Amino acid sequence: MNAHTRLARIFGIAFITGFSGAMMPGPMLVLTIGQTGAHGMAAVWAILGGHAALEVVTVLLLMAGLRHVLQRSALRGSISLIGGGFLAWMGADMMRAAGVASLDLARSAEGLPWLQLIFAGATVCVINPYFTLWWATVGGGQLAHAGPRNAVEYISFYVGHELSDIVWYAVVGLIVVTGVTWLSPTVYSWLIRVCGAALVALSLWFIWTGTRLIWQGTGGDAAEGATAETAAEGCAGAPSAYDSRE
C-alpha cells in the first residue's frame, strides 16, 4: 500500500467513526444549539475550536502512550479488537435508540462571552464520561487498526476526525440559524440508523484486523523464541577453542 492510499484510509476511517460521537445527543450538542440561537453560526466555530484544541491534546497523549505499543503486533491487535467490539456495540445501540432519539432545535440560551464559549467547547467534553470512554476504546482502536507511522499520518487521522464534527455541527448550526425544518424526527432517526449500520460494518473490519495482528504477533513471538532456542543449542553444541586444543 502506497503512502497516499494509507493516508486516505486513515482519514476515511477517522471521518466515518467520528460521526458516532458527533451525532449522538449530549452536552456539546445542547451547548451548540443554545449558543447558535444567541450568536449565530459564529458560535459553532467557537465551540468547535475549543473542542478541537482538547482533541489535539488527546491525540498527542494517545501518540505518546501508544507509540511503543503499536510496534508490537499482538498488543496492537488486542487494542483493535477492543475498539472494534466497542464500535459494534455503539453502532448497534445507535440503531436501537434511533426510534426515540430527538433533536430539540428550538432550544435557546443566553449568549456566553466568546472566550468562555471556546472554553466551554472543551469543558463540556471533559465532564462527559462518554468522551473519555470513546477515546479510550474507539479512538485507541482506530490508531491500533491504522498503525500510523509518522506525524503526517497522525495529522490525517486528526483532521478526518475533526471534519466529521465540523460537518455535523455545521448542519445543526445552519438549521438553527435558517429555521429549515427538513431535519424532522424521522429523518434524524434514519440518519442515526445509517450511521449505526456503517459503524457495525466498520467494527467487523477492526475485529478482523485485530485478530490477524494477534495471530501474526503470536507467530512472530514463537518464531523469535524458536530462533533464540536454536541459537542457544547451536552455541552449546559447538566445540570451543579449548576443546579443540585438547
Beta strands, then each sheet from edge to edge (+ up, - down):
end
